[in-house]
């Protein structure tokens, strides 16, 4: 009877340890223009800055080697917007970050995170003070099942000449 308890306890510990790496899957980086990115709105308003952004300027191993941008829209609603879809959301706290490129990022914008099967949290980021930097989007608070990040061109702050940069999104757990 004693041996049976040890085997059962060992099996439970082994199962718990085997499941642990799945909870800490690591980092997912989703590129603008990549497989998990969708850009919407008139193509005439989308601009591409070759050699800029995370893939274009910092990490030569990823593609595409450019960042995307559009001018802000000061009317109600987005004209151009984008969605990055997390290919592997986990039921574990996740942190989302946006890469802000050195050029064509001058607007105050709203990033919206979808998590926990349909809950939403938005945060406003002034892109202008950042220069080739990752910026956290959920204030260090981990959100479980974080499955998408959305960004649009609508902003009531700034000038019509301000630019919204759309570059890589990183999700860590």
N, C-alpha and C positions, 0 to 999 in steps of 0.2 A: 504494500500500500504506500509506503514511503517513497519508493522509486517512481510510482505513478505520479505523485504530486510534483516531484522534481521535473519530470518530463513535461507535464502540463505547464508548470511555471516557466520552464525554459522555452517552451513553444510560444507562450504569451509574450515573453521578453523578446524573442526572435521576431515575432510578428510586429511588435511595436517598433523595434529597431529597423526592420525592413521598410516600414511605412514612413519613417522619419525623413529620408531623403526626398520623398515625393512632396512633402509639405514645404521643404526648402528647395524648391526647384531651381532657384538661382535668379538670373537676370534675363529678361526678354527685351531686346531692342527692336523696335519697329520703325523702319525707314520710311520717310516720305517717298512716295513713288514705288514703294515696295509691295510685296504680296498682301500685307495686312493693312494697307493704307488705301482709302478711297477719297478722292477729291471731287467735289461737287460744285456746280455753278458754271457760268460762262467761261469757256477756255480762254477767251480773249483777255480776261482779267487776271489769269494766272501768269506769273513771271517766274523764271528759273535763274538762279545765280550759280553758275558753274564754279566748281572749286571751293564752294562755301558750305557751311553746315558741318555736322558731325562726320558724315561719310565723305564729304568733299574736301574737308580741310584738316580734320583731326585723325580720323580712323580710315586709312586707305584700304582696309580689307573689306569694307562694305560698299553697297551701291544703293541708289545712284549717287554720283559724286556731285551733288548740288543740293541747295536748299530751294524751297518754293516760297513765294510771297505774293501778296495782293495788297492793294490800298484798303484802308478802313472804309467801312460803310457807316455813315452817321445817321441813316434812317433806321426805322424799326425792322428787325429781322436781318438774317444773313443773306447775302447775295452769293458769296463763295464760302464754303465750309469744308471741313475734312474730318474723317473719322479714322482712328487707328484702332484695330481690333486685336485684342490679346489672343493669340492662338492657344494659350494654355492657362486660363485662370485657375487659381487654386483656392480652396477654402481655408485660407490662412492669410493673415494680414500682409498686404502688399503696399508698396510705396511707388507712386508714379512721379516721373520727372520728365521735363521737356528740355530739349537742347535748344538754346537760343544762339543763333549764329551771330557772327561779328557784324554782318551787314544786313540791311533791309529788315531790321527788327526794331521799330520805333514806337509801336502802339501799346496801349493798355488793352489787354484782351481777356476774354473769359474762356478758360478751359473747363469743360464739364466732364466729370468722371462718372461712369456707370458701374455700379458694383452691387453685390448681394442680390442678384437676379432682378434688377429693376429699380434700385434706389439710385439717386443722383446727388452729386455734390459738385458745386461750381466754385472756382476760385479765380480771382482777377490777378493778372500778372502784368506789371509794366516791363515790357521786353527791352526797352531802351538802355537801362543801366548794365545789362549783361553782355558779355563779349566772349563768345565761344564757351558757354558754361551750361551745365545742367542745373535746372531749377526745380525744386520739389513742388508738386502740384497739390499734395494733400497734407501740407503742414506737418509732416512727420507722423500723422495718424494713419495707421495701416487699415486698409479697407479689404475685406474678404471678397473673393470672386470678382475682382476688378477686370471687367471684360472689354471695356472700350474707353477711349479718350476722344473728346470732340472739341473742335476749335472752329470758330467762325470769324468773319471779317467785321461784324457789327460792333461798334464802339462809340459811346457818346463822349469819350474823353479825347482830347488832342485835336489835331487838325486833319483835314481831308488828305493832306500829303503824307500822313503817317502810314507806315507799312506794317502788316501782320506777317510774321515769319512762321512758316510751317516746316518743321524739321523733325528729327527723330524724337520718339517717345520711348522711355525706358521704364520697365516695371520690374521691381525687385521684391523678393520676399525672403 
